[in-house]
Amino acid sequence: MSQSPLTKPEISSGTLIDNRYTIQKLLGQGGLGRTYLAFDTRRFNEPCVLKEFAPIGTGESGLEKCRDLFKREAKILHQLQHPQIPKFLACFEGDGRLFLVQEYVDGQTYSKLLQKLQKQGRNFDQDEIINWLQNLLLILEYIHEHNIIHRDISPDNVMLPDNKNLPVLIDFGVGKQIAGELNNTINSDQATFVGKMSLVGKVGYAPREQISLGLCSPSSDLYALGVTAVVLLTGRDPSLLMDQYSLEWKWHLYTDVSDAFAEVLDKMLADTPKKRYQTAKEVLTDLQCLEPEELQGAINNEPSAVCVTEIYSSELTSPDTIDQSAGNVESLLITPKKSQTQPVNSFKHGFITRCQEQLAYHIGPIASLIIEETLAENPDILPDEFVKLVAREIPDLQAAFEFQQSFFSDY
């Protein structure tokens, strides 16, 4: 009987993996696996990061689902080509383990950089954070254009490489992307995950709809980026920057910034998704308005990124606005007003694109592959049945219901 990922021991230093990667040391470990520093023997011992994906106690059936979704995510991560994102180098399976290989960033996280500044008696100032935000927003603009939501932005997941000026956004691992689907496919007696909340963002940094419902959108990343900014400005944990009773931010009490910049941060930190900025481009535009000449010069010196188009056509529903009287959402399966008689493959391309974009809004970048596979397996499926079928991939039942409703209301 093959050994479960849970029971497989930590890989010791000096071990050669896939006849190529020499393990140097363990960098980190969590409920979804381990991360190692390794040397690539086929690239002159260039350092790289080896991520072993092994969710706790998946069991045999769960491991097969892990393998499928792992490979899907690796394919999508391979598409990311940005100077401020660690390069995706390879993925492979060996000895019953799943591995991702990514570029190693030799530098310090912004958590460490903040600690160093505090030893000097200060935190990051307004000018530093404005410049930092501009650099990070360009990365978010790029990944959101590719229908990818990071979901876990914090000072620990932004690094400043040694001898470089541009921050790098790290931790694009598959765990957060696939955890929702995986939890739906593994029986409770087969898996003991560290808890779904830990898989959808850090408490304090992730917005309420993400922590409570697992729902993410570009505005979720902008919220987490805003929290990270005020933490770097104040040097305080998010729990100390919010009133625990009113849930209102009180970060203004611990730092001195201009009113105009405070308005930008407050909009990023809005509790209701629709009141936040919806795209990174919107935030960049408002930041440029603060100091037109200086900030325009800073933007012009940064790497270019393709502007975000209106990918996400529907706004994320706030937890406050979800109808709590719906009861069992599974019983609310929608019947379209008028059944379509033409199969999806003969339907307008815009319909397929819209399905993919709205599905990605709920489950991330694997949406494109799900759409592709569903069409390949059901070439003659009708639009209403197609919508119902892909809606099953959305872990949250209320979100799945609203996904269907958004299409059937057009019929």
N, C-alpha and C positions, 0 to 999 in steps of 0.2 A: 504494500500500500504506500502510495506517495505521501511524503511529509507535507503537512499543512504549512502555509506561510507563517502562521503564528508560531509553530514550533521550530522553525528554522533559526539557527543561531546567527548572531552578528558575524559578519564576514571579517576575518582577522586581517591585520596589516600584512602586506606582502602577497596576498592572494591574487592570482591572475584570473580575471573574469573574461569570459568569451575569448580567451586566448589573445587578449589585447589590452585590457585595462588592469593596471596594478593598483590595488587598494592601498591607500596611505593611512587614512584615519577616518573615524566616524565623525561627521559634522553635526548630525542631529537625528532624533528619533521621535516618532509619534504614533498615533493610532493607525495611520495609513502606511507606515513603513519607515525606512531609514534613508539617510542621505550620507554619502561618502565623498571624500576627496580622493581622486584617483589620478594616475598618470596614464596617458595614452601612448603605448609603446610604438604605435604605428605613426605617431606624429611627434617624434623626437622627445617623448616623455612630457608632452604638453599637459599641464594640469587641467582637469575637468571635474565636473560634478556628476556622480552616479547616484540616481534616485531609484531605490528599490521600492516598488509599490507592492505592499503586502498588508491589506486591511486585516485587522485582528479577527481571527477565527472565521474566515469566510466559508470554509467547507468546500467540498468538491463542486457542487452546482454553482455556488457563489463565485468560486475561482474562475470558472469558465466564463461567467458574465463579466468578471473583472478583466479577463484577458481580452474579450471582445471590445469593451468600452475603452480599455487602456490603449489599444491599437488605434481606435478611432481618434482619440484625443491626440495621440502622438502625430497622427497624420495632419491634424489641424495646427498643432503647435509648430510643425515643420514649415508652415506657410508664413510664420512671423519672421520678418527680416527688418530689424530696426536697431540702430546703433546703441540704444539705451535699454535693450532687452537681451538677456543672455541668449546666445545662439543655441537652438536645438540641434544637436549633432547626430543622435541616433536613438533607436529603441531596439530592444531584443529581449528574448526569453532564454534563460539558462538555469538548469538545475531546479526547475519549478518556480523560478523567481522571475518577476517582470522588472525590467530596468529601462529608465530614461537616461540619456547622456546629454548634459548641457554644458555650455561654456562656464568656466570658473571665473568668478569676479573676485579679484584680490583687492580688498578694500575694507571699509567700515560701514556698518549700518548707521542710519541717522539716530538710532537710539544711543549708540556708542558716541557719536559726534556730539549729541546733546549733553551727555554725561561729561564729556571733556570740557565743553563750554561752561557748564555749571561749576566745574572745579575752578574756573577762572572768574566766577561770580556773575555770569550772564547767561542769557538764552539767545536764540536766533532773533535778529531784529527784523523790522518790517521789510527793509530793502532786500535782505537775504531771502526772506520767505517769498516775496513777490517773484524774485528771480527763480527760486526753487519751484514755485508753482507753475510758472511758465514752462519750465523744462519738463515737469511731470505731465502737464496738460497735453503737451505735444505727443507724449507716449499714449495717453488715454484716447486722444483723438484717433490715433492710428489703430489701436486694438479694437475700439468700438466700431470703427469702420469695417473691421473684419468680423463683426458680430461676436466679439469675445469680451467678457466682463471679468475683470480680475478678481473681485469679490473679497479681497483680503489686504487692502492697502493699510499700512501702518508704518511707524518708524522702523520696525524690524524688517520690513520687506522693501525698503528703499535703501540702496547703497551708494556710496561715493567711492568709485575705484581709486586706487592709489595713483597719484600724479595726474589726475584728470579732474575736469571741472563739471562734467555733466552727470547727474544722478542716474542710477540704473534701477529699473523696477524688476524685482526678482520674485521667485515663487510662483511660476506659472504651472505648477504641478497638476496632475490630472485629478488628484483627490477631491478637491472642492468642486470640480466640474461634474464628476460622475457620482458623487456620494448619494444624491437624491435618488437617482435611478437604481443604484445598487441596493439601497435600503429597501426598495420596493420588491426586490427579487430574491432576497435572502430571508429565510424564516428566522424568527427571533431566537430559536434554539441553535441556530447555526452560526450566528454572528453576535459579537458583543462589541459594537463600535463604541468609540470614545464618546459618542453622543452627537446627535445631528446638529446641535447648536454650534459645536466646535468646527463643523464642516462648512458652515456658510458665512464665516467671517468672525472677527474678534468682537466680543461684547465691549461696548464703549466706542468702537470705531465703525462698526457696521450699523446702518440705519435700522429702525424698528421693524419695517416690513421685511427686511432680510433676516433678522434674528428670529422674529416671531413666525414668519410664514415661509422663509426660504425663497422669497421673490426678489429678483435682482434686475437691475436695468442700468444704463449708463449713469443715471442720477445717483444710483447706489454708490458707484465708484467715486463720484464727485463729492458725495457726503463724506465718505471715508477719507478722501484726500483733504477735505476741509478740517475734519477732526485732527488729522495728522499735523496740519499746518498750525492749528491753535495749540496743540501739545508742544510743538517746537518753539512757538512764540512764548508760551507761559512756563514751560518746564514742568507742567503738572499732568497727572493722569486724567483721562477723560472723566472718570467718576468724580473727580474733584472740581470739574469745570461745569457740571450740570446740577441744577437743583433736583434732588431726588424725589421731591414731592410734586413740583409743578412741571418737571422735565424741561425746564427752560435753561438755555445755555447762559452761564455767567462768566465766560472766559474773559470778557471785557475788563473785569475787575483786576486781572493779573498781568496785563500788558498794556502798552501804550502805542496804539496805531491810529492812523487817520480815520475819520468818520467814513470816508469813501471806501477805504479798504475794508473796514469793519462791515460795511453793507455787503460787499462781495462775499466775505466769509459767512455772514449770517444767511445769505441766500443759499450758499452751498450746504449749510447745516440745517435747512428747513426740515421740520419733521415730516410734513406731508410731501410726498414725491413730486406732485404737480406744481408745488410752489418753489421747488429747487430749479437750478439750471438743468436743462435737459441735455446739453452737449458741452464738451470741453471747449469747443470754439466760442460758445457764448461767454464762458468765463474768461477766456483769453481776450476777447473783445473788450470786456469791462475792465480788465487789468490794464490794457493799453490806454484806456481813457484816464487812468489815474495820473500818469506822468507821460504824456504823449511822446515827447522827444526821446527821453531816456529809454522807455520801455519799447518803443518801436525799434530803437537801435539794438536792444537786447534780443528781440525776436528775430531780427534780420541776421544775427550772428549764430542762431541755433540751426540744427539740421531741419530741413523742411519735412513736412508730413502732409499727406493728402487730406484735404478738409473732409470732415464728416458730413455726409448727406443725411437726409431725414430717413434713417434706417428704421427706427422704431416709431411706427405710426400711431401707436396707442399708448396712453399714459398708464403708468403702473397704478393700480388701485391701492389706496392707503388702507391699512388695517382698520382705521376708524370708519371707513365708508363701506366695508363689506357687510352685506345684509346678514345679520346674525340669525334672522328668522328663517333662513333657507332650510335649516334642519339637515337631513341627510342629503348631501349634494349629489351622491350617486343616483338618487331617485329623480333628479332633475334633468335627465337626459333630454336634450332638445330635439324636437322634430322640426325640420325646416318647413317654412311656409309653403314652398313650392319645390318639389324634387327636380333636380337637374337630370336631363336625359342624355347628356353628352358626357363621355368619360373624361377624367381629369387631363389625360394626355392630349386631348383635342381642345382643351379649354385654353383661355388666354394665358400667356406666360405670366402676366401680372398676378394671377391668382396663385400660382405656385410660389412666386417670389414673396408675395405677401404672407403665405403660410410659413415659409422658411423664416422670414424676418420676425414674425410674431412668436413662432415656436422658440427661436433663439432668445427672444426676450425673456422666456421663462426657464429654459434649460441650458442656455449657453451654446457654444459652437458646434456641439454634436448635432444640432438641428439640421444642418445641411446634409449630413450623412443619413439621418433618419428619413428625411424627405426623399432623398435619392433612392434609398433602399426600398421604401414603401412604394414608390412609383414603379421600380423595377419588378417588385413582387406582385403588384396589382395593376397591370397596365390598363385594364378596362374599368377600373373603379370609378364610381360616380363622385362628384365633388363633395356631396354631403357625407357620404361614407368615408371619403378620404380624410375630411376634417375630423370626424369621430375617431378614426384610427390613429392619427398622429396625436390627437389630444390625450390619448392614453399614456403618452410618454411624459406628460407633465405630472410630477409627483403630487402637487397640491390640488386637491379635488375642486376647490373653489376657483382656482386659476384655470383649471381645465374646462370647467363649466363656462367661464367668461370667454375663454379662447373660442369655444364652439359658438357661443352666442354672437360674438363679433362678426362671424362669417354668415351665420344663418339669418341675421337681421337684414342682410343685403338681399336675400332671396325673395 
